[in-house]
Amino acid sequence: MSQTPDRTEARNVWFVTVRPDGRPHLVPIWFVVEGEHWYVCTSPTSIKARNIRANPSVALALEDGDHPYVVEGQARPVAATDGVVQKFKAKYDWDITVDSQYTQLIEVTVSRQLLGG
């Protein structure tokens, strides 16, 4: 029987963006979920951020390969809301509003959700 991982408790997510030449860029990253949106913070000059500016299509997968949880969607830079800031503080003890390196908040709007087991 399949058991869906708890996306609010998972520590990391594998985040996939698409390079301009079509190759995938895959990295683990901290994240939070609010409603149907997933959020990550990165440097605005990171490969992830540059890829998203060129192509907003992304995929995210929780680390638990025994109970896969994968989503696909569209990413865009957004301003931090109080709710998202509080979620990062509660989950990672990290205040994203005062970080000097990871200043770009990315919101992913999920268009497809894949569950497996």
C-alpha positions in Angstrom: 0.0 0.0 0.0 1.3 3.5 -0.9 2.0 5.9 1.8 2.2 9.6 0.8 5.0 11.5 2.5 4.1 14.6 4.5 5.3 17.5 2.4 5.2 19.8 5.4 7.6 17.6 7.3 10.1 16.7 4.6 13.3 18.6 5.1 14.5 18.8 1.5 13.1 18.7 -2.0 14.8 17.9 -5.2 14.3 21.0 -7.4 14.6 20.7 -11.2 14.9 23.6 -13.6 15.7 23.6 -17.3 18.9 25.2 -18.7 18.6 27.2 -21.9 20.1 24.3 -23.9 17.4 22.0 -22.6 19.5 20.1 -20.0 18.0 19.7 -16.5 19.6 21.3 -13.5 18.8 19.2 -10.3 19.6 20.3 -6.7 18.3 19.6 -3.2 16.9 22.7 -1.5 14.9 23.7 1.6 11.3 24.5 0.9 7.9 25.2 2.4 4.4 24.7 1.2 1.5 27.1 1.6 -1.8 26.0 0.1 -1.0 24.6 -3.4 2.2 26.7 -3.8 5.7 25.5 -3.0 8.4 28.0 -2.1 12.2 27.9 -2.2 14.8 30.6 -1.6 17.9 31.0 -3.7 20.4 33.6 -4.8 19.2 35.7 -7.6 22.4 34.9 -9.5 22.1 31.1 -9.0 21.7 28.7 -11.9 18.1 28.0 -10.6 17.1 31.6 -10.7 18.7 32.2 -14.2 17.0 29.1 -15.6 13.6 30.2 -14.2 13.9 33.6 -15.8 14.4 31.8 -19.2 12.0 28.9 -18.7 9.6 28.8 -15.7 8.9 25.1 -16.0 10.1 23.1 -12.9 9.6 19.9 -11.1 10.0 19.0 -7.4 10.4 15.7 -5.8 10.5 14.8 -2.1 13.5 12.7 -1.0 11.6 9.6 0.0 12.1 7.3 -3.1 10.0 4.5 -1.4 6.9 6.7 -1.5 7.4 9.2 -4.4 5.8 12.6 -4.3 6.5 14.6 -7.4 5.0 17.8 -8.7 5.4 19.8 -11.8 4.6 23.5 -12.2 5.5 27.0 -13.1 8.0 29.0 -11.0 8.3 32.8 -10.6 10.0 35.2 -8.3 7.7 36.7 -5.6 7.8 38.9 -2.6 7.8 37.1 0.7 4.5 37.0 2.6 4.3 36.9 6.4 2.9 33.3 6.2 5.8 32.0 4.1 8.4 33.8 6.2 6.9 32.2 9.3 6.9 28.8 7.7 10.6 29.0 7.0 11.3 30.2 10.5 9.3 27.4 12.0 10.7 24.6 9.8 14.4 25.7 9.6 14.9 28.4 12.2 15.8 30.6 9.3 14.6 34.2 8.7 14.6 34.6 5.0 14.0 38.3 5.3 17.5 39.0 6.7 19.6 36.5 4.7 22.1 38.4 2.6 22.8 35.6 0.0 19.5 33.8 -0.6 17.3 36.8 -1.3 15.1 35.5 -4.1 11.9 33.8 -3.1 10.6 31.5 -5.8 6.9 30.4 -5.8 5.9 27.3 -7.7 2.3 27.0 -8.8 1.6 23.3 -9.2 0.0 22.2 -12.5 0.5 18.4 -12.1 0.9 16.2 -9.0 2.2 12.7 -9.2 2.0 10.3 -6.3 3.4 6.8 -6.3 4.6 4.1 -4.0 
